Amino acid sequence: MPLATKPGTKEGLFGGDAERVRTLSPNEAAMKQIWLRLRARRIRLAVASGVLLLAAAAVMQASPAASAPLAAHRAAGAGHTIIEGGTGGSQPVPVTTLVAFRVTASGGDFECLALAPPQPAGPGSGAFTSNVMYVTGTVTSLSVSGHSAVFRGTATVTGLGAGHDRPFMVTVTAGGPGATVLLTVSGLTFHEILTDGHFDVS
């Protein structure tokens, strides 16, 4: 005959008593289920948080430049230019300019002095000694795209287009001779080519 077991126990592997089997009450079983669910939820939340932290760290390491501050834009230079087409018309007179500017995102200055010969032809027509226009301006905005810069402000103008607080806009390309200047002020537009000097844009 098999050995009899005590109530509330189970027979061991080789017979005899195993650990006592305890039957949970309905309330205890429900509380245990709730505790197990909460524990599983905490584990899932901890795993998800760890995955998010690892992903964020990977993104920051992959693109360190994204957290670095952008370098401030600037444009600066000076030199001699010649205006394309001079004074225009059927008998154009050549015009040269002295251009200088120093501009950052916080503002700057722009200077442009236009010189022409005292007479269109003959003796002295190659001497650029007549002040035909002077623009001295305060820059209030700057934008840079590649190797070109655009800045705006207000200027005092003498000679052609004379006046005070005249809005102006300048577009420059970086480089030495061959770089360009486009000046718009007092309703006039001047296309200029650098012949001597250098413009920096960054």
Backbone torsions as a table, in degrees:
resi	resn	phi	psi	omega
1	MET	NA	144.5	175.8
2	PRO	-70.7	151.1	178.8
3	LEU	-65.1	141.6	177.2
4	ALA	-79.2	145.8	177.2
5	THR	-109.2	154.5	-179.8
6	LYS	-75.4	150.9	175.9
7	PRO	-59.8	140.1	177.5
8	GLY	80.8	7.7	177.7
9	THR	-125.8	166.7	173.9
10	LYS	-124.1	153.7	-176.6
11	GLU	-73.5	136.6	179.5
12	GLY	-72.5	176.8	-177.4
13	LEU	-59.5	-38.0	179.6
14	PHE	-111.5	28.6	-178.5
15	GLY	89.1	173.3	-179.7
16	GLY	85.3	-176.4	-176.6
17	ASP	-83.0	134.9	165.9
18	ALA	-96.2	-174.0	-178.8
19	GLU	-64.5	151.2	-176.5
20	ARG	-67.8	132.9	176.8
21	VAL	-90.4	122.6	-177.4
22	ARG	-107.4	128.7	178.6
23	THR	-89.1	123.9	-178.8
24	LEU	-78.5	146.5	174.5
25	SER	-73.8	160.5	178.4
26	PRO	-54.0	-42.1	-179.6
27	ASN	-65.3	-42.8	-179.9
28	GLU	-65.6	-38.7	178.8
29	ALA	-64.7	-41.3	179.5
30	ALA	-65.1	-43.8	179.5
31	MET	-63.7	-38.3	179.3
32	LYS	-64.3	-41.3	178.3
33	GLN	-62.5	-41.8	178.9
34	ILE	-62.9	-44.4	-179.6
35	TRP	-62.5	-41.1	179.1
36	LEU	-64.3	-39.2	178.5
37	ARG	-65.2	-43.9	178.3
38	LEU	-62.2	-40.7	179.6
39	ARG	-64.0	-42.2	178.9
40	ALA	-64.3	-38.4	179.2
41	ARG	-65.4	-40.7	178.9
42	ARG	-63.2	-38.4	178.8
43	ILE	-64.2	-44.4	-179.9
44	ARG	-62.9	-42.2	178.9
45	LEU	-63.1	-40.4	179.5
46	ALA	-64.4	-41.5	179.1
47	VAL	-65.2	-43.4	179.9
48	ALA	-63.3	-41.4	178.9
49	SER	-62.9	-41.0	178.2
50	GLY	-63.2	-40.0	178.5
51	VAL	-63.9	-42.6	179.3
52	LEU	-63.0	-42.5	179.2
53	LEU	-63.2	-42.1	178.7
54	LEU	-64.3	-40.1	179.0
55	ALA	-64.6	-42.6	179.4
56	ALA	-63.3	-40.8	178.8
57	ALA	-64.0	-39.2	179.6
58	ALA	-64.9	-40.1	179.6
59	VAL	-65.1	-43.2	-179.2
60	MET	-64.9	-36.3	178.6
61	GLN	-73.6	-31.7	-177.5
62	ALA	-75.1	-28.4	-178.2
63	SER	-132.3	70.9	-179.9
64	PRO	-64.3	-26.5	-178.3
65	ALA	-67.4	-23.0	-177.5
66	ALA	-65.9	-30.3	-179.1
67	SER	-93.1	-5.3	-179.5
68	ALA	-84.1	141.6	178.9
69	PRO	-65.2	143.6	178.1
70	LEU	-71.3	141.6	177.9
71	ALA	-69.4	143.2	-179.0
72	ALA	-72.0	136.6	177.8
73	HIS	-76.2	152.4	176.7
74	ARG	-155.2	157.2	173.7
75	ALA	-143.8	133.0	-178.5
76	ALA	-155.1	149.8	177.5
77	GLY	166.7	175.2	178.9
78	ALA	-162.1	155.6	177.7
79	GLY	165.6	-178.8	176.8
80	HIS	-97.2	141.0	175.1
81	THR	-131.0	166.1	170.9
82	ILE	-123.7	135.8	-178.6
83	ILE	-79.2	128.6	179.9
84	GLU	-62.1	123.7	177.9
85	GLY	81.9	-0.9	179.0
86	GLY	56.7	-133.5	-179.5
87	THR	-81.2	-6.4	179.8
88	GLY	79.2	-173.1	179.7
89	GLY	82.9	-173.7	-177.6
90	SER	-76.9	-22.4	177.5
91	GLN	-128.4	72.0	-176.0
92	PRO	-66.0	142.4	175.6
93	VAL	-103.5	131.7	-179.9
94	PRO	-66.2	145.2	178.2
95	VAL	-133.7	128.8	173.7
96	THR	-112.0	161.6	178.4
97	THR	-136.0	154.8	166.6
98	LEU	-106.3	119.7	-176.6
99	VAL	-119.1	137.4	175.1
100	ALA	-149.2	140.3	178.1
101	PHE	-155.6	153.5	176.2
102	ARG	-147.5	111.7	-170.5
103	VAL	-135.7	137.5	170.4
104	THR	-129.1	-179.0	179.6
105	ALA	-63.0	-22.8	179.3
106	SER	-90.4	0.5	178.6
107	GLY	129.0	-170.2	179.5
108	GLY	164.9	-163.4	-175.5
109	ASP	-133.5	150.4	177.1
110	PHE	-136.5	134.5	179.4
111	GLU	-131.1	135.8	176.8
112	CYS	-147.6	118.0	178.8
113	LEU	-114.3	118.7	-179.0
114	ALA	-98.4	130.4	-177.7
115	LEU	-123.2	140.6	178.3
116	ALA	-135.0	160.1	178.1
117	PRO	-71.7	154.3	-178.5
118	PRO	-66.8	-21.1	177.5
119	GLN	-144.5	150.1	-171.7
120	PRO	-71.8	-24.1	-177.6
121	ALA	-150.1	165.4	178.6
122	GLY	85.1	-168.1	-178.8
123	PRO	-55.8	133.5	177.9
124	GLY	86.1	-5.7	-176.4
125	SER	-74.1	-9.7	177.2
126	GLY	-101.4	4.0	179.7
127	ALA	-98.8	114.1	-177.3
128	PHE	-89.0	85.6	-173.0
129	THR	-120.0	-7.5	-177.4
130	SER	-97.4	125.1	177.4
131	ASN	-79.5	106.2	-177.6
132	VAL	-99.1	-18.5	179.7
133	MET	-165.9	141.1	176.8
134	TYR	-137.9	128.2	179.0
135	VAL	-120.6	120.9	174.8
136	THR	-125.3	115.9	-170.7
137	GLY	-129.8	158.0	174.2
138	THR	-106.4	123.4	-177.6
139	VAL	-84.8	134.9	179.9
140	THR	-116.3	-14.1	178.8
141	SER	-150.2	152.6	-178.9
142	LEU	-143.9	135.8	171.1
143	SER	-134.0	141.5	-176.9
144	VAL	-124.6	135.4	175.3
145	SER	-139.0	108.7	-178.6
146	GLY	62.9	-120.6	-178.2
147	HIS	-101.8	18.2	178.3
148	SER	-127.1	153.3	179.6
149	ALA	-133.7	146.3	175.4
150	VAL	-125.2	125.8	175.2
151	PHE	-133.3	151.8	-175.4
152	ARG	-131.0	159.8	177.6
153	GLY	178.3	-159.4	176.7
154	THR	-125.6	147.5	-173.2
155	ALA	-137.6	158.6	166.1
156	THR	-99.0	131.7	-174.7
157	VAL	-124.0	134.0	173.1
158	THR	-119.2	159.6	-177.4
159	GLY	77.1	-132.0	177.8
160	LEU	-59.2	132.5	178.0
161	GLY	66.3	28.7	-174.7
162	ALA	-56.9	144.8	176.8
163	GLY	163.4	171.9	179.4
164	HIS	-111.4	153.1	177.9
165	ASP	53.1	43.6	178.6
166	ARG	-86.9	122.9	176.7
167	PRO	-62.1	141.1	177.3
168	PHE	-139.7	158.6	175.6
169	MET	-139.8	137.4	-179.3
170	VAL	-128.3	133.8	172.2
171	THR	-118.9	124.6	-179.8
172	VAL	-125.1	149.5	171.0
173	THR	-111.4	146.5	-176.5
174	ALA	-74.6	151.4	174.8
175	GLY	133.2	-177.3	177.7
176	GLY	-94.9	-147.0	180.0
177	PRO	-49.8	130.5	-174.6
178	GLY	107.0	-20.3	173.8
179	ALA	-63.9	161.1	-172.7
180	THR	-123.6	157.0	173.6
181	VAL	-131.8	132.4	174.0
182	LEU	-122.1	112.2	-177.0
183	LEU	-112.3	128.3	174.4
184	THR	-122.2	121.8	-179.8
185	VAL	-159.4	145.4	177.5
186	SER	52.3	34.7	179.8
187	GLY	76.0	6.5	-179.7
188	LEU	-111.5	148.3	178.7
189	THR	-127.1	131.4	-177.6
190	PHE	-123.9	122.9	174.9
191	HIS	-98.4	118.3	-174.2
192	GLU	-123.3	147.2	177.1
193	ILE	-119.3	128.7	-179.8
194	LEU	-70.8	127.9	178.1
195	THR	-107.6	-21.5	-178.9
196	ASP	-157.2	128.1	-178.6
197	GLY	126.5	-165.1	-178.5
198	HIS	-158.3	141.4	176.3
199	PHE	-115.8	133.0	176.6
200	ASP	-111.5	134.6	175.6
201	VAL	-133.9	128.0	179.2
202	SER	-150.8	NA	NA
